[in-house]
């Protein structure tokens, strides 16, 4: 699986979304991406990429695009 | 002065004068914002003859009784911008506060809470044991204060486990497995004061008689929700610490004071046993007789101010709690700002602490 596929799968699985909902998605933009959903998404991403986010990055992670940018800090490139 | 700028200042870094200047500016602006955007709030200010020109310090700003949030739906944003409604922990039959959050206020609450707590735990995340049941965060759109507390602190957990099941029974096997897996690591424990005592401590005590013990000497325990119920069982702060240490070796224990009406701005207990106000909020002690400010050392009614609330007019509130300022800028722990002691609920105020709601069922 490519990193993009892993990234998308984490959103789809943890927030119960369809692939076509991901583009431009923001925190609180869909009912499932609330604070509970957020912690689930973070866990899912941490497992998928075997990383551990810093607390500040969890707080800053407020959109689908922002997450891609933040993952670069952990040497994860989403092409 | 927007919150972004305030949140870039470290939580315990400002002395009295700098802090007063910053709070006065931000809280005056919030008062003006809510006056314009929350019609009920605007009418209240009008009826008390509020004149912003007379405000020299944030201490001069009007405060609302917290009780008002039980009686009125107060918000300063259009209904469609509300993403989350939080409720206080009233038991059935009691009215609960309803606090309306938009995206920004909700995000700022979490951001602030992380900044404050990191000053006590460090910023790295730890395996976390939540001393509560998973059922507490079931209804996601309507959070109880208990759920909000758990969720807010969950960000510090790298891996999380609920220590209790929905019948409030300790999951002994799950707990043992978790501790085995993360052996040697610093573990974060979080829960509400009374529930920790009732469903965790007492169960550990019982298990000890059966020869089952747990080693939590690498743990750091954060608890909140009030002491009322424990005081009625004659469990003091010191006994709580001593007995928990005795039963599982845990030494790092921090109480915190906070309320759903000002989520994010919590008052954490330092190594010296003092609850600290960060720069994002403050406590003012008021005399019951005329609401003038009581000096350090004199107990009175607690007023809380917070720089966060934008979606609802809750930036300056008179609580139903009693407390006393112990000092300012000179705690031996080195953190600046006021440090206080909470004396409990005002007499005749209703039971409402998070950890007391279970007790009253």
Interface residues (C-beta under 8 A of the other chain):
Chain A: X27 X28 X31 X34 X35 X36 X37 X39 X46 X52 X53 X54 X55 X56 X58 X59 X62
Chain B: X83 X84 X103 X106 X107 X110 X111 X114 X118 X123 X124 X125 X137 X140 X141 X151 X154 X155 X156 X158
